[in-house]
Amino acid sequence: MADTTTAGVGSSPAPAPIHVDTMTAAVAVAVRPATIRSWANRGRIARHGQDHKGRTMYDLQEVMDAAQKSV
């Protein structure tokens, strides 16, 4: 029988994604909301559904990564 008591030791689970709307994403990386929508249209970031008000949601880490690449 395999020893599974040390499986995953030293690694922490990935943090849960933080989903934000277009305006919040834009403010977080100091760009216009149109830039966030453009990145999504071009496939640089993914859309992650909509909130209860129908606003498109984005993964904040993806947005931050895309902003870093555009510098």
Buried (B, 14 or more C-beta within 10 A) or exposed (E): EEEEEEEEEEEEEEEEEEBBBBEBBBEBBEBEBEBBBEBBEEEBBEBBEEEEEEBBBBBBEBBBBBBEEEE
